Amino acid sequence: MGYVSAVPPPRNDADAESEREAPDSRGGRRSVAVALLLGALGATVVLLASGRTWARGTAAIGSDSLQLAADGRAVTGLPAALAIVGLAALVAVFAVRGRSRLLVSGLLALSGLGAALSAVVGADGRSTLDAQAARTTADSAAHVAGLTQTTWPYVTAAGALLILAAGLLALRFGRSWPSMGGRYERDGSPRARTVAAVDPDRPEDLWKALDRGEDPTTDQGADRTD
């Protein structure tokens, strides 16, 4: 009867490392879809909300008053521009690897942060409406009265925060994400191509080989020589 030990066999370093990396790998795969959703949704919200009216006011023209309005892109063009940068960075994350992926992920996060801050800072819109009032009344000293703000600047900031969240996910899990060059191995060499066997007695196999650009007669000649 063989000897059975109650002591578990020792684990090597490779097993321990694979167990540590398994949760990160699973989290990385889940985070890809979440980051893509957050980034695309955030950029869409920013681009749409920045085109809405952010501020309204009136300008006095003699005894009358003129209604003025300014959309987000007139107040500040930074949120929309940074949203486009964020979209480009989100796509570029999957086109690069290593340190370059880390840098692009940082750019994605910074574009979201910058868009959010610029939307909040420019939410007032007073300077834009003052300039519009001066142009409308031909009076450089004209100022807008009855200034009111909408919620669209803060909607823009909320969308920008989604881009920031996508960037943070890319910084955390981006190393385990796939890349557009997935058909190549990790060392950069292309994977070996599997060539289907050709049966010389089956005409359909010969035609398929010709369609693939192969020369089936060479294999037949080799077989007859053997």
C-alpha positions in Angstrom: 0.0 0.0 0.0 1.4 3.3 -1.0 2.2 6.1 1.4 -0.4 9.0 1.4 0.7 12.3 2.9 -1.8 14.8 4.3 0.6 17.6 3.6 -0.2 19.4 0.3 2.6 19.5 -2.3 4.5 22.7 -2.4 3.4 25.3 -5.0 6.0 26.8 -7.3 6.3 30.5 -8.0 4.6 30.2 -11.4 1.4 28.8 -9.9 1.3 31.5 -7.3 1.8 34.2 -9.9 -0.9 32.8 -12.2 -3.4 32.8 -9.3 -2.5 36.4 -8.6 -2.9 37.4 -12.2 -6.2 35.6 -12.8 -8.5 38.1 -11.0 -6.8 41.0 -12.9 -7.2 39.2 -16.2 -10.9 38.6 -15.6 -11.4 42.2 -14.4 -9.5 43.5 -17.5 -11.8 41.7 -19.9 -14.9 43.1 -18.2 -13.4 46.5 -18.0 -12.9 46.7 -21.8 -16.7 46.8 -22.5 -17.3 49.2 -19.6 -14.6 51.6 -20.7 -15.8 51.6 -24.3 -19.3 52.3 -23.2 -18.4 55.1 -20.8 -16.0 56.7 -23.3 -18.4 56.7 -26.2 -21.4 57.7 -24.1 -19.5 60.5 -22.4 -18.2 61.9 -25.6 -21.6 61.9 -27.2 -23.1 63.7 -24.2 -20.4 66.3 -24.3 -20.8 67.0 -28.0 -24.6 67.2 -27.8 -24.8 69.2 -24.6 -22.1 71.7 -25.6 -24.3 72.7 -28.6 -27.3 73.6 -26.4 -28.0 77.0 -24.8 -26.0 77.6 -21.7 -27.0 81.2 -20.9 -29.6 83.8 -21.7 -30.0 87.5 -21.1 -31.3 90.8 -22.5 -29.5 93.8 -24.0 -31.0 97.2 -23.9 -31.5 99.0 -27.2 -33.0 102.4 -26.5 -36.3 101.8 -24.7 -36.5 98.2 -26.0 -34.7 95.0 -24.9 -33.3 92.3 -27.1 -33.2 88.7 -26.0 -29.7 87.1 -26.3 -28.6 83.5 -25.9 -25.3 81.7 -26.1 -24.7 78.0 -26.6 -21.8 76.0 -25.1 -19.5 76.2 -28.1 -19.9 80.0 -28.2 -19.0 80.2 -24.5 -16.1 77.7 -24.6 -15.0 75.3 -27.3 -12.8 73.3 -25.0 -15.3 70.6 -23.9 -16.2 69.6 -27.5 -12.6 69.7 -28.6 -11.4 67.6 -25.7 -14.3 65.1 -26.2 -13.0 64.5 -29.7 -9.5 64.0 -28.4 -10.9 61.6 -25.9 -12.6 59.5 -28.6 -9.4 59.4 -30.6 -7.5 58.3 -27.5 -10.1 55.6 -26.7 -9.5 54.1 -30.1 -5.7 54.5 -29.9 -5.6 52.6 -26.6 -6.2 49.4 -28.6 -3.7 50.2 -31.3 -0.7 50.5 -29.0 0.9 48.4 -26.2 3.2 48.8 -23.2 4.3 52.3 -22.2 2.5 53.8 -25.2 -0.8 52.4 -24.0 -0.2 53.9 -20.6 0.5 57.4 -22.1 -2.6 57.2 -24.3 -4.7 56.1 -21.3 -3.5 59.1 -19.4 -4.4 61.4 -22.3 -7.9 59.9 -22.3 -8.3 60.6 -18.6 -6.9 64.1 -18.9 -9.2 65.0 -21.8 -12.2 64.0 -19.6 -10.9 66.0 -16.7 -10.2 69.1 -18.8 -13.6 69.0 -20.5 -15.4 68.8 -17.1 -13.4 71.7 -15.6 -13.8 73.9 -18.7 -17.6 73.3 -18.7 -18.0 74.2 -15.0 -15.7 77.3 -15.3 -17.5 78.5 -18.4 -21.0 77.8 -17.1 -21.6 81.5 -16.4 -21.5 82.7 -20.0 -21.6 86.4 -18.9 -18.6 87.5 -20.9 -19.9 85.8 -24.1 -23.3 87.5 -23.7 -21.6 90.9 -22.9 -19.6 90.6 -26.1 -22.8 89.7 -28.0 -24.6 92.7 -26.5 -21.8 95.0 -27.5 -21.9 93.8 -31.1 -25.7 93.9 -31.2 -26.1 97.5 -29.8 -22.8 98.8 -31.3 -21.9 100.0 -27.8 -18.7 98.6 -26.5 -19.8 99.4 -22.9 -23.1 97.5 -23.2 -23.7 94.7 -20.7 -26.2 91.9 -20.6 -29.0 92.1 -18.0 -31.2 89.4 -16.5 -28.6 86.7 -16.9 -30.0 83.2 -16.5 -28.1 79.9 -16.8 -29.3 76.5 -17.9 -28.3 73.0 -16.7 -26.5 72.1 -20.0 -23.0 73.1 -18.8 -23.4 70.6 -15.9 -24.7 67.9 -18.2 -21.6 68.6 -20.3 -19.4 68.2 -17.2 -21.2 64.9 -16.3 -20.5 63.5 -19.8 -16.8 64.6 -19.4 -16.6 62.7 -16.1 -17.6 59.5 -18.0 -14.7 60.0 -20.3 -12.5 60.5 -17.2 -13.8 57.2 -15.8 -13.0 55.4 -19.0 -9.4 56.8 -18.8 -9.0 55.6 -15.2 -10.2 52.1 -16.2 -7.7 52.1 -19.1 -4.9 53.1 -16.6 -5.9 50.4 -14.2 -6.7 47.5 -16.6 -5.2 48.6 -19.9 -2.3 46.2 -19.8 -4.5 43.2 -20.1 -6.7 44.6 -22.9 -6.4 43.2 -26.4 -4.9 45.2 -29.2 -5.6 45.6 -32.9 -2.5 43.6 -33.7 -3.9 40.5 -32.0 -3.1 38.3 -35.0 0.6 38.5 -34.1 2.2 36.8 -31.2 3.7 38.6 -28.2 7.2 38.6 -29.8 5.9 40.3 -32.9 6.1 37.3 -35.2 3.0 36.3 -37.2 1.3 33.0 -36.3 2.2 30.0 -38.3 -0.3 29.3 -41.1 -1.9 25.8 -41.2 -2.0 24.3 -44.7 -4.8 21.9 -45.4 -4.0 18.5 -46.8 -4.8 18.0 -50.5 -6.2 14.6 -51.6 -5.2 14.2 -55.3 -8.1 11.8 -55.9 -10.6 14.5 -54.9 -11.1 17.2 -57.5 -12.7 19.6 -55.0 -9.5 19.6 -52.9 -7.5 20.5 -55.9 -9.8 23.4 -56.7 -9.7 24.6 -53.1 -5.9 24.5 -53.2 -5.8 26.6 -56.4 -8.2 29.1 -54.8 -5.7 29.5 -51.9 -2.9 30.1 -54.3 -1.2 26.7 -53.7 0.2 24.4 -56.3 -1.2 20.9 -55.6 0.8 19.3 -58.4 4.0 19.9 -56.4 2.7 17.8 -53.5 1.5 15.0 -55.9 4.9 14.9 -57.5 6.6 14.6 -54.2 4.3 11.8 -53.2 5.0 9.8 -56.4 8.8 10.3 -55.9 8.6 8.9 -52.4 
